[in-house]
């Protein structure tokens, strides 16, 4: 199943609000520093949210 924004928000609601969000990056974990939104790129293509890792780590 593909995770959509609604699924992600539902999952995050059950967690402590001060928890740090991490993402797999280059074989390790990195903090999520930002996100990028890409609108649908054509017929049938979904919009996308890209989680961007911190470059400070």
N, C-alpha and C positions, 0 to 999 in steps of 0.2 A: 504494500500500500504506500502510495506517495503521501508524505506529510504536507498538509496545506497549512496556511497561517492559522486557521481556526483550530486545527489539531494542536499546533505548537502553543497557542495561547492557552488552550484548555490544560495542557500538560504543565505549563509554567505556573498557572494559577495555584496549583496544589503545593508549590515549593515556597520556601522562605523568601520574602521579597528582597533580602540582602544577599542572597546566594550569588556567587560569581558564575557567569555563563562561559563555558569552555567549548572549544571546537578542536577536532583532530587536525593537526597541521604538521606536515613533514615528519611523521612518525611519532609525534608527541602531542601534547595538549597546549593550547594557547588560549588566552582570554579573547572573547569576542569584543572587538573594539568599535565596530560600526556595522551598518548594513547598507546594502544597495538595493534599490527597487528597479526592476527592469519590466517595463510594460510589455504586454503581449506583442510578439514579433511577427504576427501573421495569423491567418485564418486557422483556428484550432489550437494555436499555441497559447499556453497559459502565461500569465504574468509570473514573474519570479522574484523571490527575495533571496539575496545572497548575503550570508553572514561572513564578515571579514575579520580575520584574526588580527591581533595586536602585533605590530612589527617591532615592538620594544623588547620582546622576549627572545 
